[in-house]
Amino acid sequence: MQLIMRHVLTILLLQVLFPILSHGQSSNAFPSFAADVQNPLWIDLSGSWQVTFQDRTVFAEPGYDDHAWHSLTLPGELPVRSGVHLRGWMRRRVELPPGTDCTHLALTLGVITQSRYEVWLNGQRLPSESLDPADVRIPRPITHLIPPCTMPYPHSLLVAIHFASFDMHPDWRLPDQGPYLLSYQVNAPVDVGGRALAAQRDRVGPTQIFTIAIFLMLAALCLVAWSTDPARTELLWFALVASERITYSVFDLAGLYPSASSLPARLNFICEFIALPILGEVAFSALIIRHKRWLRVANWLVVTPMVSFTLGWSSFNSAVVSCIVSGTLVTGFIAFNWWQQRRSHLSVEDHLLRFILLLPGLQIAIYWIAYMNGIVLYAFGEIGWINLPIFRFDASWFVVALAIFVILMRRTLADRRTQQRLAQELEAARQVQNLLVSGGQSAADNLEISTAYLPAQEVGGDFYYVLDGRVVVLGDVSGKGLKAAMLVSLLIGVLRDTTQRRPAAVLDALNRAIAGQVDGGFVTCVCARFETDGNATFANAGHLPPYLDGTEINLDSHFPLGVIREIQYSETTVRISPESVVTLVSDGVVEAMNARRELFGFDRTREISKSSAGEIVEAARAWGQSDDITVVTVRRKY
């Protein structure tokens, strides 16, 4: 009696636990032993399938002989090349165990990579997607429920898969890990496709978060560096490259797309490969390739098929070809520049920069050429010791981008140190020049001399000097910057040492000192000597004539200084009345230009010539300074 009661309790316990255990395991691809006990139908269909790339409807019939077909192991990939759209069939015969209930069967198929397909069972088509839909779903595992009406042969099934390949971005593929199985519906994997997508997101997520963080930091650093030195446009372009990688990673982080032809998928594609022309701009700026506009035009024209694909006007394959051409062009631009500089003394860092800039375009071109031939490079995997799952193509891109960033920042910091040193040297030169020029401003008792000097840069090419309080010299060196300032220093030195006081003799001394040393340049100069009796003697070497009480003094104008060594400068004597003002100006006053490109001009200069030197300089500066501005006014007191 006790034995009977024990068996009854055991049976009751099994009846309670088995449904619970089977329900808990029904969503797994491979059920537990408890599920097997409850329902023994679990037929593994992985392994060898027969495949052909011919397309005939007779291949769905159970009686067709497929022994001459090729063998394909599933899970696995179809040998499909990009741009070659293949249609074909896969078949496998399944023997059902005796007593199988054929009214509640389910067929689960893994990822038939890069293809869409229809499922035929014993010659009858199961409800499934069409081979030619307008919106192609990314392949994923699917469980197909088998209606009872499709089972005329209860003990033998012929599973036929009619497939058609289509072009798809490699990053959107799910790895084919199965399952391939025939089971009862109660034991079929639940939402196997959704779980496969979620697993892929879990794998990709940490990588993309890491990528977003790194490229966000690179973009921020580049923008900060560019804001302090806007001339380094390669930093701005590289910040745009980093921003593109951030956007691309955000798309991937948002999850795999429901369709390869959906707008998010198209935007993801264009976002990824717009980096190529931007990278070309990085190369143009970093290598100073600015004189060939057609290179830039070609660089951006190749993205038009990508944009066309995004708008749905062209095929995925045309966009892939565009990527290959773009990568090849960017690589060719850089390689040609490298070849042009072969005789230049490039540093190791210059060579390394060109080599690193070659890599992104080169690797993208190689990647997509391989893809067009059915080879997927840089597949998904782990990155060494850090155990971070990532697409190896993205990892290589990250390493190359980081190397480009490091070199660009090193060059920027080196240039900044050089600019700081030059700024310090220019400031020292400015102080020396001001000291030299201001060293001779004392005036005679009956004269009042007013001066104003405003260089266009740190140091200028204008100069003025006063000898013995009566001889005023004002000149303008052609050119600007440090070279002109050095020549000014030479001229001031000559004026300090000369014993000549006649204007023509002073100009002759200056001319002899610099003849043959101005390297194609010249110096315009005017010299005036003011006598105690009220007369003023002038000599002019190609400079603007001075003004007397607002009227231009008519002087003979000879060649500027430094052009001809042997030249005789003539002199002109003018009577200066008490309280009259003589004004000497450089051409920076006359040539001041406003936003409407109007010159300050001779008329305005003549009208304002009776004002003080400071007022004249300020008027020209406010109008629009484009050159050094120098003004000297001499007023006779009595």
Secondary structure, DSSP 8 states (H G I E B T S, - for coil): -HHHHHHHHHHHHHHHHHHHHHHHHTTSSS--HHHHHH---EEE--EEEEEES---GGGGSTT---TTSEEEEESS-----TT---EEEEEEEEE--TT--TTSEEEEE---TTEEEEEEETTEE-S---SS-SS-B----EEEEE-GGG-S-TTEEEEEEEEEE----GGG--------EEEEGGGS-TTHHHHHHHHHHHHHHHHHHHHHHHHHHHHHHHHHHHHH-TT-HHHHHHHHHHHHHHHHHHHHHT---SBTTSHHHHHHHHHHHTHHHHHHHHHHHHTT--S-HHHHHHHHHTTHHHHHHHTTSS-HHHHHHHHHHHHHHHHHHHHHHHHHTTTS---HHHHHHHHHHHHHHHHHHHHHHHHHTT---S-EEEEGGGTEEEEHHHHHHHHHHHHHHHHHHHHHHHHHHHHHHHHHHHHHHHHHHHHHHGGG----TTEEEEEEEE-SSSS-SEEEEEETTTEEEEEEESS-HHHHHHHHHHHHHHHHH----SHHHHHHHHHHHHTT-STT--EEEEEEEE-TTSEEEEEEEB----EETTEE----B---BTT-SS-----EEEE--TT-EEEEE-HHHHT-B-TT--B-HHHHHHHHTTS-HHHHHHHHHHHH--S-EEEEEEEE--
